[in-house]
Amino acid sequence: MNKLILPVAIFFSVLIAGKASEHFGLEGSWKIGLLCVVAAAVQIAVTRFQRLQQQKVQR
């Protein structure tokens, strides 16, 4: 189950960011850049969260 958290989080965050960028009228490379930044930020956040949870269990 934990292996599905990252892809699902990235999927929904990129979906929401895409809808927001359409609402604000971003097009082309700006929209793609925003989606890439959102995906990278979510990956970093989820990975850090999972790592912290794993460290708590080991202690």
N, C-alpha and C positions, 0 to 999 in steps of 0.2 A: 504493500500500500504506500509506503514512504517513497518508492521510486516513481509513483505517479504524481506526487505533489508538484514537482518542478515543472513538468510539461503542462499540467493543467493550469498552474499559476501563470506561466508564460502565455498560454493560449488566451486566457480570459483577460489578462492585463493588456495584451496587444490588441485584442478585440475592442476593449473599452477605449484604448488610446486611439485606435483607428476611427471609431465613431466620433470621438472628441475632435480629432484633427479634421474630419469631414465637416463637423459643425462649425469650426473656425475657418474653414476654407483653405487649408493647407493642401498643396498639390505637389506631385512629382517627388523630387529628391528630398524636400523638406519632410514630407510625410514618411518616406522610407527611413530617413535618418531618425526621426522621432520614434518610430516603431522599433528600430534597432537599439536605441538608447533605453527605451522602456524594457525591452526584453533582457538587455544586459543588466540593468538595475535590479530587475526581479530575480534573475539568476543569482546575482551576488547576495541579495537579501535572503532568499530561500536557503541558499547553501550555508550562509552564516548561521541562520536560525537552526537548521538541521545539525550543524556541527556543535552548536551550543547545547542542544538537547542531548546529543550523543555524549558530550563531556559530562553533563549532569548525571547521566545514567551510569557512567563508569566510576564516578566518585562514590 
